[in-house]
Amino acid sequence: MDCVVMPNLTRGGRAILFVENVVVAGRFQRRGVGRRLMEAAVRLGESAGCYKVQLLAADDEYVHSFYEACGFQAPAQGFRRYVEL
């Protein structure tokens, strides 16, 4: 899992924690490892003074169910544009 604290100009200057690449090896899935990783990310965001923890998720129902079970919500639609090298 990758976590990046990004400074922010709004919200009183409180940063945002971005989470990417949340991966748990197959043999360790469904054992609470992913949940503990997400809890650690939230704690990191709290300790860094972030006002939110944000991530993008694959468009798979089981992925969305996992993040919702970890307390995350999908209140907005996001956009992305890939850059070719």
C-alpha positions as CSV (number, residue, x, y, z in Angstrom):
1,M,0.0,0.0,0.0
2,D,1.2,3.5,-0.9
3,C,0.2,6.5,1.2
4,V,1.0,10.1,0.3
5,V,0.2,13.1,2.4
6,M,-0.5,16.1,0.1
7,P,-0.6,19.7,1.4
8,N,-3.9,21.5,0.7
9,L,-4.8,25.1,0.3
10,T,-8.5,24.7,1.5
11,R,-9.9,23.3,4.7
12,G,-7.7,25.5,6.8
13,G,-4.6,24.2,5.1
14,R,-5.2,20.6,6.4
15,A,-3.6,18.0,4.2
16,I,-5.2,15.0,2.4
17,L,-3.9,11.5,2.6
18,F,-4.1,9.6,-0.7
19,V,-4.0,5.8,-0.7
20,E,-3.0,3.7,-3.7
21,N,-2.0,0.2,-4.5
22,V,-3.8,-1.6,-1.6
23,V,-2.8,-5.2,-2.3
24,V,-2.9,-8.3,-0.1
25,A,-1.3,-11.6,-1.3
26,G,-3.9,-14.2,-2.1
27,R,-3.0,-16.6,0.7
28,F,-3.5,-13.8,3.3
29,Q,-6.8,-12.5,2.0
30,R,-9.9,-12.7,4.1
31,R,-7.8,-12.7,7.3
32,G,-8.2,-9.1,8.2
33,V,-4.9,-7.9,6.7
34,G,-6.5,-5.5,4.3
35,R,-8.7,-4.0,7.1
36,R,-5.6,-3.5,9.3
37,L,-3.8,-1.8,6.4
38,M,-6.7,0.6,6.0
39,E,-6.9,1.3,9.7
40,A,-3.1,2.1,9.6
41,A,-3.7,4.4,6.7
42,V,-6.4,6.3,8.6
43,R,-4.2,6.5,11.7
44,L,-1.4,7.9,9.5
45,G,-3.8,10.5,8.1
46,E,-4.9,11.5,11.6
47,S,-1.3,11.8,12.9
48,A,-0.5,14.0,9.9
49,G,-3.4,16.3,10.6
50,C,-5.2,15.3,7.4
51,Y,-8.9,16.2,7.0
52,K,-9.6,13.2,4.9
53,V,-8.3,9.9,3.5
54,Q,-9.0,9.4,-0.1
55,L,-8.6,6.6,-2.6
56,L,-9.7,5.3,-6.0
57,A,-11.1,1.8,-6.2
58,A,-11.6,-0.7,-9.0
59,D,-15.1,-0.9,-10.4
60,D,-15.7,-4.3,-8.7
61,E,-18.5,-4.8,-6.2
62,Y,-16.4,-6.8,-3.8
63,V,-13.8,-4.0,-3.7
64,H,-16.4,-1.4,-3.0
65,S,-17.9,-3.6,-0.3
66,F,-14.5,-4.0,1.3
67,Y,-13.9,-0.2,1.5
68,E,-17.4,0.5,2.7
69,A,-16.9,-2.1,5.5
70,C,-13.7,-0.2,6.4
71,G,-15.8,3.0,6.9
72,F,-15.2,4.7,3.5
73,Q,-18.0,6.2,1.4
74,A,-18.3,7.0,-2.3
75,P,-20.1,10.3,-2.2
76,A,-18.7,11.7,-5.4
77,Q,-17.8,10.6,-8.9
78,G,-14.2,11.0,-9.8
79,F,-12.4,11.5,-13.1
80,R,-8.9,10.4,-14.3
81,R,-6.9,10.7,-17.4
82,Y,-3.9,8.4,-18.1
83,V,-0.8,10.0,-19.5
84,E,1.1,8.1,-22.2
85,L,4.8,7.9,-22.0
